[in-house]
């Protein structure tokens, strides 16, 4: 695995990332209810990123700090305190949601309702997955 740019973070701060993930997920839901699909898509993407950061902070005491968010999957997959098959279940959703990040953020095409629905559903699953791996606060 190539070098992944990371930042050290105190383990107990995972709660901040998980909270951020939940807030962004709630915002994505509200945007869906109001038919604001581009914002729903962006909120879903960043909710998933924050959820993965929470897991990495708790298990590795670091989070991804590079420009390419797709590298965060490598960091996530390197966690040894979680069964590999559990990580593999979430991996395809992470790949899909992180590939949509550039499209949602920077490209000319605006994501529509179906895109936002899929991204929001994936983000919700990733957030719930993170909650199952982390201590309740």
HURA-V791907 format. One line per field, one symbol per residue. phi: phi as a letter, one per 40 degrees, with the letter a starting at -180 (. if undefined). psi: psi as a letter, one per 40 degrees, with the letter a starting at -180 (. if undefined). burial: 1 if it has 9 or more other C-alpha atoms within 8 Angstrom, else 0. A space follows every 10 residues. Layout:
BEGIN
phi = ???
psi = ???
burial = ???
END
This chain:
BEGIN
phi = .ccbcbbcad dccdcccccd dccccccccc ccccfbcccc ccccdcccdc ccddcccccb fabcbccccc cccccdcccc cbddcccccc dcccdccccc dccccbcccc cbdccccccc ccccccccdd cccbccb
psi = hihhhihhhh deeddddddd dddddddddd dddefgdddd dddddddddd ddddddddde fiiheidhdd ddddddeehe ehhddddddd ddddddddde ddddddidhh hadddddddd dddddddddd ddeiii.
burial = 0001010011 1011101101 1111101111 1100011111 1111111111 1111111111 1111010011 1111111010 0000001101 1011101111 1111000000 1010111011 0111011011 1000000
END
